[in-house]
Amino acid sequence: MGKKKSTKTNWKPTDNRFVAFLDILGFKDLVMRKSHDEIYKSLNGISKTKKTIEEAALEIDDFGDAEVYVVSFSDSIVIFSKNDSFENFHYFLLATRWMFTKAFNNQIPIKGAIAHGEISLNQRAQIYFGQAIIDAYLMEEDVNYMGVVAHNSIDNYISKIKNEKDLTRIDAILFEEKTPLKYGLLTHTNLNWFRIIKKDVNEKAEIEDIAIKINLFKKSSSGTARKYIDNTLTLFTKIQNLI
């Protein structure tokens, strides 16, 4: 895997891109339960992860011109890809999964969605708009477990490139399953974050280790908030063979 010079390239103001909209679950309750310093420390950890995933692709030739840009505010994290090349799609998925699992391992519950489409992005002026952002936001609102669900625009993108690209690189990152949404179980493509949850930094997680980590969230939730944990465990049980 070759190294490359760490130089950011110019982004087009408007281009077809991928976007992930991630939301920290129960943020208002988190603010009430924890001290200001504890919340700041958690958010600062997310900020460090943001820097890591923005810089990592610049060091590896295998990802071509792939880059991501991350915006975070209050309880939301938004990840944009540079464009919609396959290399950018691959890295975008890895970056989104890395952001999700870093939060998860630090007991920050997150749910989210990803979408594809034309997006205008001006980092300096902080201008971000496009239908794909709305699609990802609305899809995220419907997600009913700790996970990341793909909008149909992602399925359409994959369908268009499947005869041109070797999709084995993303097969381990995505899975299709009946997914817990607010209005029931519906078949959707999901981000497979389960497989990179670790028992600790030096060990591969076993099935029971992942279940234990999911159950830890019960210590900080009650009532309706538990539905996200139960739904996550149910989905995890169904896809254990993919771990």
HELIX and SHEET records of a PDB file:
HELIX    1   1 PHE A   27  ARG A   33  1                                   7    
HELIX    2   2 HIS A   36  ALA A   56  1                                  21    
HELIX    3   3 ALA A   57  GLU A   59  5                                   3    
HELIX    4   4 ASP A   61  PHE A   63  5                                   3    
HELIX    5   5 PHE A   86  ASN A  105  1                                  20    
HELIX    6   6 GLN A  131  ASP A  142  1                                  12    
HELIX    7   7 ASN A  152  ILE A  161  1                                  10    
HELIX    8   8 THR A  168  ASP A  171  1                                   4    
HELIX    9   9 PHE A  194  ILE A  196  5                                   3    
HELIX   10  10 ILE A  207  ASN A  215  1                                   9    
HELIX   11  11 LEU A  216  SER A  220  5                                   5    
HELIX   12  12 GLY A  223  ALA A  225  5                                   3    
HELIX   13  13 ARG A  226  LYS A  238  1                                  13    
HELIX   14  14 GLN A  240  LEU A  242  5                                   3    
SHEET    1   A 5 VAL A  68  PHE A  73  0                                        
SHEET    2   A 5 SER A  76  SER A  81 -1                                        
SHEET    3   A 5 THR A  14  ILE A  24 -1                                        
SHEET    4   A 5 ILE A 110  ASN A 122 -1                                        
SHEET    5   A 5 ILE A 127  PHE A 129 -1                                        
SHEET    1   B 5 VAL A  68  PHE A  73  0                                        
SHEET    2   B 5 SER A  76  SER A  81 -1                                        
SHEET    3   B 5 THR A  14  ILE A  24 -1                                        
SHEET    4   B 5 ILE A 110  ASN A 122 -1                                        
SHEET    5   B 5 VAL A 148  ALA A 150  1                                        
SHEET    1   C 2 LEU A 174  LEU A 181  0                                        
SHEET    2   C 2 GLY A 184  LEU A 191 -1                                        
END                                                                             
